[in-house]
């Protein structure tokens, strides 16, 4: 802090390092979530320093003033809520490590956030987006496989970017996905997606890849794993090219996947397990769902599989 002694500064730095270890080792956060928590903490520490407030003496009023400042500088309410959640995590850590006796963030309220449902694409719009890809282009087949995999498997964009060749079990009809907190799950994959990925793997043999990226399914042009930003860009460009007015992102395909399955009559528990929602994964009843039943739900109700059966019947 501004007027603190050098030994106090070092004590605070040690505390921050311990918190970093706590997030990495005990909380098991994904790299992106870890970085967000540390960024949120740095915002708070910067504020406390400017106000000459010691971390160990922070009060609820101090945190309320910090929260008000987030609002005043125009940070979106959803982002405010995320930052305050990270702050609460830090003070919870101070409590469990006996650094402080009372948690000043316990009564800290976040901003009111109205429910905003994400966009859902129709099957026709998804076909339109994928159909707009020029497969003759160098990255065309890769982009087809990316969109088909996002939609057919309901993956998070980070899960898609980190998908490995060693995670593909096409003979069994599954792919292995590493989700939040490094938790793995098996996800059924449609025959349509398998076809598009296999076509991409033929093209992939002609691509160069950097050392360490040999096992990644989806490569960037320069030879490393494709990035989240690039997947966003691919989808935005396709939406613009087709004149689609909806505000879409990779998550739109994941949400459409779940919505279409639910509308088609799939079991809600099966969908939640497929998506890898943490709240479900930690609930005992869902951990006993047979994987063959999960696959049957997807094969029976996913629009891609229905159309494939009709075409080949």
Helices and strands as residue ranges (DSSP letters): H 6-21, I 22-27, H 31-50, G 55-57, H 60-72, H 77-96, H 123-131, H 140-153, H 157-161, G 165-167, E 168-169, E 174-178, G 180-182, E 184-188, H 191-204, H 228-242, H 250-263, H 268-275, H 278-281, H 284-287, H 291-301, H 303-312
